[in-house]
Amino acid sequence: MADPVQITFLGGLGDIGRNCAAIECGGEVLILDCGVLFPDEDMPGADFVLPDLEYLRDKADRIVGCICTHGHEDHIGALSQALDWLSFPIYASRFTLGLIRNRLEEHGVMGRTSLNPIGDHDRISIGSFDCEFIPVTHSVPSGLISAIRTPQGVVLHSSDFKLDLNPVDGRRTDLARIGAIARTEGVRLLLCDSTNSEIPGSSRSETEVGGVLRGVFAAHQERRLVVAAFSSHIHRVQQVVDAAVASGRKVATLGLSMKRNFALARELGLLQMPDQAFIDVSEAEQYPPGEVCVVATGSQGETRSALAMAATGDSRWIDIGPRDTVVLSSSPIPGNEARVSRMINNLMSRGADVVHSGQLEVHTTGHGKQDELRTLHTVADPEYFVPVHGEVRHLLAHADLAMDMGMPSDQVVIARDGEQVELSDRGLANRGKVTSGDYYYVNGKLIESGRELFRERSILGGQGVVNVVVVVNRDKGRLLARPRFETKGWVGADTVWELEQAGADEVAAAVEDHLASGEEDSLERVVRRAAGQFVNHNTGRRPMIAPIIIEF
């Protein structure tokens, strides 16, 4: 019997983000991606969310490496935190390693890893895992499909992929190589991107966006163009640069990550432009509007992003106004719609024209839709299939698609974060939860788990806080001073004093009754109940009630 292979999903199966899996065989652990999830409005104050890395702590001395399939934050963004606890080599394309290096150097953990470049069609050993890397088209350069040979056969991980027949850099998803593996060795297990599994048809080619962008440039010849895109989407940036240079404009970058990634892509030959066309953003105001294009970060309206700050007049580099046309060359990530809408309103309030994907097709997805998924399934012809990279509805839709294509239902396995599947001589089985799958939140310098913190922050942000200070002498059973209400964000200044006085009287009566009764119920509970009933009855609001008991 061949050794079984376990795959534990530490993130990415239930969310679009924090993608991470641990592949285990023969006492070794190979990590596949290590990304973050960006917080939504239910996570106030969180910087980002990590995979369930706790699972790896007990296996630290068994980790042979981490494959990073491409350079998006939801696949590489948690490496810094993982390397705080662990030490392992990283394998990725040169561009992806360039993005990783910046983060690790900032975090001070470069000494805990080695960065190992891999290229298209490279085949290397990582521990006892025989890994082959196949080019894949996505919205970031140099993405890689991983074919991992194990004692249980080939595990093929699609990475984030699309089938673009005319990609900007000419680098297509290599279906021929996948087909060759399927014919000669067979694909025992396919792990495949499910992001667009609900959407019929095929995705538009990235090069089609270039034609739309050229049209925008032609229609706004006398205006400065500020184009916002993801800083890692070098194919999109290339098309913006091409349109700018063709129309005689200088190009400047705005935002630290855009500046860094722009420079890295030029250094690696992934971004082509004449040197004389590039200027520093500090020089942009020196040129007539029609001679400048600024490529910026912030297409998602992130609070401290370059474009969001320019939209509120807080940029130190550019002043957005009536001479500007701002192009948002992306679609809002689910959960970001309100932020993006607010930024658009801010930009237009300053007099700028705004072009976005709701008006013109200035964006296309980097993830394959149903027809592309069917093609990959047909070419790979896997024995078993686990849908990955998606919310629950995406995973279920992808499973349905595979079964509609004729795959037996017992060979399609649905898994969620925290669960482990095992590939053995008997087949593929879901072994259930082996780790919590919990969210781990980065809050500044702290990493915390559990949602109670965010529930409290939501109450504070939406309802305010009422501190109730009570001073008592327990031995004499006496209230030594009138209770004091101290409130923030509960009610407005016009009514707060009157309510605070009435609330103090209500709490005083409850405390005195409690002390006289000799009951053993906690005084804190009595104060919380009395204050909460008063607050709810008189205002209909539910602020956080914080009793402060001082005993003498």
Protein Blocks (a to p, Z undefined) as FASTA:
>chain_A
ZZddddddfehiapacjiacdddeehiacdehjadddddfklghiabdcddfklmmmmmm
mpgbdcdfbfcfklmmmmmmmmmmmccdddddfklmmmmmmmmmmnopmmmcccddddeh
iacdehjbccdddddddfbehiacdddddfkbpaddebjadddfbbfklpacdfklmmmm
mmmnopabacddfklmmbgcjdddfklmmmmmmmmmmmmmmbccdddddfklmmlmmmmm
mmmmmnopacddedjklmmmmmmmmmnopagcdfklpccfklmmmpcfklcccddehilo
paklmklmmmnopafkbccdfkbccdddbdddehilmmmmmmmmmmmmnopacddfklmc
cbccfbdcfklmmmmmmmnopabdcdehiafklmmmmmmmmmmnopafklcccddehiac
dddfkbccdebjfbeoiacddehjaccedjklmmmmmmmmmnopadddddddfklopafb
dcddddehkacfklmmmmmmmmmmmmmmmmmmmmmnopabdfklmmmmmmmmmmmmmnop
acddddddddZZ
